[in-house]
Amino acid sequence: MATNAVKLYIYELSNGLARQMSPLLLGKQIDGIWHTGVVCFGHEFFFGGGGIEYCRPGGTILGQPDEVINLGDTHIPEDVFMEYLRGLGADAFRADKYHLFEHNCNKFSNEVTMFLTGRKIPKHIHDLPNDILNSAFGQMIKPIVDSMRVTPAGGSTVDDSGHVSSSSSSHPRPNPSSKAKESSNPESIFEPRSDQHQPSTNHESLPVPVVHNVEDVTKILEALQSDLGEDRTELESCLDDIESLLLKKKEVVISEEFVSSIEKLFSKMKEVKDKPRFLLNFLGVMKGLCLEKSYLEHPKAQDILYKLISELSVCPSKQSQIILVPSLQMLCNAVSIKPGHDLLLSNTASQPHMLSVLTNCLLEGENDVQLAASELTFNVARHKVSSDIAFECSTAVMELLTREPDKTITYYCLFALHRFMQYNSEIPGLAKALEVDVTKYKGQSDEVDSLCQQLTVLMT
């Protein structure tokens, strides 16, 4: 699976003044006033008075960072990350929610690094606001802080669609040097709340899609080579390209020849001795390819997906669980990206098979299968579907909810049901007629409580 490096850029805003003055003002020494940005996918992302913004690494008026911490690699695709930022920017990290101490750049950096790598930012940076506010001086300056924001000039906003856009700020975009931070006035990055633009709230915040990363890409490809035997030479170039694409070793063009080679690889399953093992490894490859937008956009990429879905839809409940789960995860990855969602749910050839697989696995599968199917349903519901699809899926979802599944499946089902009700006005009436009681799920989590409240309103 492709990986991208994640780094934390740390800036000290006081130019050493905090270290000198903090013992006198706070009764304890702090080493700095910190601003942080998260660097990944070739950009630095940060949160300030203008909302979520981006720039080239080290590209704001602050210049180069005082410290860089390598946080490891992420398997999250860039499209999924930008969708995640869109959700944050439309809700929790809107510009109007910024607070210099309580909801600042460092809180944003901590959430983003946890999402990308599972690692937190350094504790002394994360805890700095509490260290200051717990002092007499902090309480004295709190009324002033409540009206202040940090806005490092030089960034551009991440818009509500999750794409980077030209900056809405009136600040010029400088060409900073390593000395920029030293020569600039530290107060120039602080602005009153009233001067900040207010973001649009016309877009609904969506949670990040469920994505299944591929572990041990090299090991999977070696197993496929072993199963191919003498035929491996014929497909050696294809397997090399797959490895380069999924591990981002080099640029790979999704050509007609590449897609045809994938189809040829799939056809070899009929000739190998251990067909289940070959299929399992092939599904691992497809899970990775289904996270590649360029692959899903190729006109012939749909052919293999159609074949896999049609075979699954014949009698999905009788398929081996070992095969069903990765198959559902592959589809889950595909519909997590808009081109894949359109490919599988807006096309009359694949749509019936998708619905058959999804509904059968929701209702007849074992727990692992139901979990994978509920994740798929969650991703399906994130983007608009036809009223017919919404109706059929919601019927299966409501039936599964009556069986009181575990908390994770419950959340995915409630989210999907809420979305489907927005796509088909008949579903709330059906839920009411079936006496679906969503209130019994309250107390599981804040997200579930919110969904239960919204569903209750729709069903009233």
Helices and strands as residue ranges (DSSP letters): E 4-12, H 17-26, E 34-40, E 43-48, E 51-55, E 67-74, H 78-90, G 95-97, H 105-117, H 123-126, H 128-133, H 136-145, E 148-150, E 156-157, H 180-183, G 186-189, E 190-192, G 193-195, H 217-228, G 229-231, H 232-246, H 256-267, G 268-270, H 275-289, H 293-296, H 301-314, G 316-318, H 321-336, H 338-345, H 351-364, H 367-382, H 387-402, H 407-423, H 427-433, G 438-441, H 446-459
